[in-house]
Amino acid sequence: MGVSDNSKGLILAVASSAFIGTSFILKKKGLKRAGANGTRAGVGGYTYLLEPLWWAGMVTMIVGEVANFVAYVYAPAVLVTPLGALSIIISAILAHFLLNERLPKMGVLGCVSCIVGSVIIVIHAPQEHTPNSVQEIWNLATQPAFLIYVAATLSLVLTLILHFEPRYGQTNILIYLGICSLMGSLTVVSIKAIGIAIKLTLDGVSQVAYPQTWFFLTVAAICVITQLNYLNKALDTFNAAIVSPVYYVMFTTLTIIASAIMFKDWSGQDASSIASEICGFITVLSGTIILHSTREQEPAPTQGNVTWYISGDSMKNLDEEHLIALHDSDYLER
């Protein structure tokens, strides 16, 4: 007896969550190790690019994203998307055992609230109408409503990068993850266009010659690079058990909004679905606030200092002798 398409999608979605949840921890450990030997990513360093553990996390995340992408081929979004919440649970458990990061009880409540709210939003989100060509997606992408969304998104991203990041980036988790999530919503629609182009090309209808295909590919590359850069900063600065759920909530919410605007999926929604989606957003917002208020701030690295005491009498007892005190984490570790 063969495996049904929904079962294949379910298996791929669960595997995707396992890979992505694990990747957060591997990248976090890689960032910590790289920060101990050079400039931390949170303050603009890129020494993590030389750290094998970070690359292991990167590869793991790519595998998870590919599995998630293929899962949508076999199963509907209403089944696949909520399972992304499993990555939050996996990363929180691994962070507890491997990174010694404690999640307070109220943080657990916030995490549960985020998951429940996100699931409600996804379940009641309008169904997506899949375009049949890249040109059709281009027509949807150039409609006034979506162009306004793109302009607003890019304006917010630039504001966060130029104004808020220098002032609050190291203390407010929403700055880095806001940039990741906003760019992520544009990534999704670009990746969808690329996926359709690949599928049509494999079916014998080549989309390679269309400039829209290469435009979407360029947009996706820029957005992905930006996402990874600021996700690294978030992981290096804040608790991984907090980064995962907040990023999931913001990314999922903005992706649903972008998809609804671009594909006009909100039309035809009944009052019950709209009310459920509003309740889901309120639940997500509440969970995000709880998580942000209970997060553990990463301890600041120990700063080295040397205190000099000059002895006036070498014949004094040891208790009276003034010694040289060295305080440096590097010396303590060696």
N, C-alpha and C positions, 0 to 999 in steps of 0.2 A: 504494500500500500504506500503510495507516494505521499510526500510531505506537501501540505497545502501552501499556497502562496502566503497566506497570513502567518502560518507557522514559520516560514522562512524569514519573513519580515520581523517577526517577534524575536527569533534567535539572533538575527543580525543586530537588532536594536539593543538587546540586552548585552551582547558582546561589545557593541559600540560604547555603551555606558561604562562597562568594565574597563575598556582601554582608556577612555577619556578620563575617568576618575583616577586611574593609576597614573596617567601622564601628569596630572597636577602635582602629585607627590614627587615623582621623579624629577620634574623640572624644578620644583621647590628645593629639593636636596641639591641639585646641580647648581642652582643660584646661590645657595648658602655656601657651598664649597668654593664656587668662583669668587664670591664676595670676600672670603677669608684670604684669598691670594691676590686680590686686586680691587678695582673700583666696583662697588655694588651697582646692579642694574637700576635700583631705585633712585640713584643719583646720577644716572646717565652712563654707567659703565657697560662695556660689552665683552668683558672677559669670560662671560658664560658661554660664548661661542666656541671657546677652547675646552669646554668641560664636557667629557663624554656622557656623563649622566644626564646633562641637560638635553643632549642630542637624542639619548634614549627616550626621554620623555617626549621630545618633539616627534620622533618616529612613531611612538605609541599613540600620540594624539592624532597623527595623520591616518594611521590604520583605523582608529576609532571613527574619524570623520568619514572615511571612505565606506566603512561598514554602515554608518548611519545613512549616507547618501544612497547606497544600494538598497537599504531597507525600505526606502520610500518607493522603490520600483515594485516591490512585492506587496506592501501593505499600505493602507491609508494613513494619512498624517495623524488622524485621531488616535490611532494605535501606537504609532512610532514616537511622536513628539513627547507625550507624557513620560515615556520610559527614559527620556534624557535625565529625569530627576534622579534616577538610580546612580548616576555619576556623582551626585552630591553626597549621597549616603556613603558610597564607596570611598570617595576622597576624604570624608570626615573620619571614617573608621581607620583608614590607613594613616591619616595625619595624627590620630590619637596614639597609635602604636609605633609609628616610624619617626614622627617629628616631635612627639611629646607636646602636642598642642591640645590644650584642654578646651572643650566647648561647654560653657556654663549651661545650667538647666534652662534659663530663659533663652539662651541661644538655640537650644534644641527646639523649643517652642517656636521661635522665629523661623527656624529651618523647616519645620513641619508646616507652618502657615504659608511659607513661600511655595512649598511643593503643592499643597492643597489648592492654593489660589491659582497657580500656574496650570494645574490639571483642569480646574474648572474652566479657565479661559480657553484652553486647547479643545476641550470636549464641546464647548458651545460656540467655538469659532466657526465662521461661515466656511462652507466648502470651497475649495480652490478650483478654478476652471483652467485646465492645462492648455496653453497655446499649442498650435500645431506647427509653428515655424518661428525662426529667429526674427523675421520681419514683423510678425504679429506681436512678439514681445517688444520690439522696438516701438511700435505704435502705442502700446500700453505704457512704455517707459517715457514717452514724450507727451503724454496727455497732461494738461495743466495741473491737475490735482497732484500727480506724482512728482512733477517738476517742482511744485511748491514744497513737497515733503523733502525732496533731495536738497533744495536750497536751505530749508530750515535745518536739516541734519548737518550739512557742511558748515553752516554758520555756528551751530552749537559746538561742533567739534573744534573749530578754530577758536571759539571763545574759551572753551575748556583748556585747550593747549596753551594759548597765549596769555590768558588772564588768570585762570583758576589754578592750573597745574603748578606754576612757580610759587603760589601762595599757600595752597591747601593740598597739594598732591600727596605730601607725606603724612597727612593727618586725616584726610577724608577719602574713604574707599570709593565713593561714588564718582570721583574725578576720573581715575584711570579706567574703571569699569564702564563709566558712561561713554568714554571715547571708544572703547572696545565694542560695546553693544550698538552704538549708533552706526559705526562703520560696518558692523556685522550684519545689520539689516540690509545694507546695500550689497554686501557680499552675497547674501542668500539669493537675491533676485538675479544677480550677475551669474552666479553658479548655476541657477536654474536655466538661464538662457544657454549657457555653455553645455549643460547636460542635454537639453533639447537638440542643440546643434550636433552633438556627438551621436545621439540616438538616430536622428534623421540621416546623418551621413552614413552610419552603419547600415541603415535600411535602404541605402542607394540614392538618397536625395542629398547630395553634397551641399553643405552650408559653409565650406571653407572660403569660397569666393566672396561671400558677403562681408562688407566692412563692419557690420554690426556685431558679427561673431568676434572679431578681433578687438572691437571696442569693449565688449562685455568682458573679454579675457583680461584686458589691461586694467579695467576697473576692479575686477576680482583680485588681481595680483596686488594692486596698491592697497586695497582694503584689508586683505589678509596680512600683509606686512605690517600695516599700522596696528591691526588687532594684536598681533604677536608681540610687538614692541611694548605696548601698554599693558598687555596681560602679564608680561614678564615683570614690569615695574610693580604691578599690583601684587603679584605673588612674592616678590622680593621684599615688599614693604609691609604687607598685612598677613594675617593668619590664613593659611590655606583652607581651613574649615569654614571660613567666612567668605573668602573669595569665590569659591565654587557655587554656593547657592545664590549669592547676590548676582553674579555674572549670569547664571542660568535664568534667573527671573527677568533681569533687564533685557537680555538677548532675546528670550522667547517672546516677551511682550512687544518689543520694538519690531521683531520679525513679523509677528501677526499683524501689527498695524501697517507696516510697509506692504505686506502682501495684500491686505484688504484694500488699501488705497489703490495699488497698482492694478489689481485684477477686479476691482469693483465688487468684491465679494460680500460687502455689507448690505447691498440691496436685497430685499426680500426676506430679511431677518424678522422673526416675530418678536413680540414684546418679551416673551419668556426667555428667549436666548439672549436678548440684549441685557435684561435684568441680571441674568446669571453671569454674563461677562463683566458687568459693572461690579457685582459682588466679588468676582474673582480678582479684579484689579485692586479693590479695597483690601482684600485679604493679602495679596502680594505686597502692597504698600506697607501694611501693618507688619508683616513678617520682615520686610527689609529694614524697617525702622528698629525693630527689636534686635535683629542681627547686628546692625551697625552700632547700637548702644551697648551691646554686651561683648563686642569683639575684644580680643586680647591684642594690645599693641606690641609689635615686635620690640624686644629689648634693644636699646642702643648699644652698639659695639663699644667695648671697654676702651677708653682712651689711655694711652700710655703716659706716665708722668714720673719724674724723678725728683725726690726730695733729698736735699743735702743737709747733713748735720755735721758740724766740725767739732771734733773732740778737743777739749782744752787741756785734758790731763790723761795721759795714757795709763796711769797707775790706778784709775778709778775702777770700781767693780763693774761687772757686766751690766747690772741693772741700771747703773748710772752712765754707762758709756753711750755716746751718741753715734748711731749707725747710719749707713746709707740705705734707704728704703727704695726698692724698685717695684713699680706696679705696672705691669704690661701683660696683656693676655698672651702675647707671643712667647714671652719668657715662661709664663705659667704652663703653657701647653708643652713646652720642650723640656 
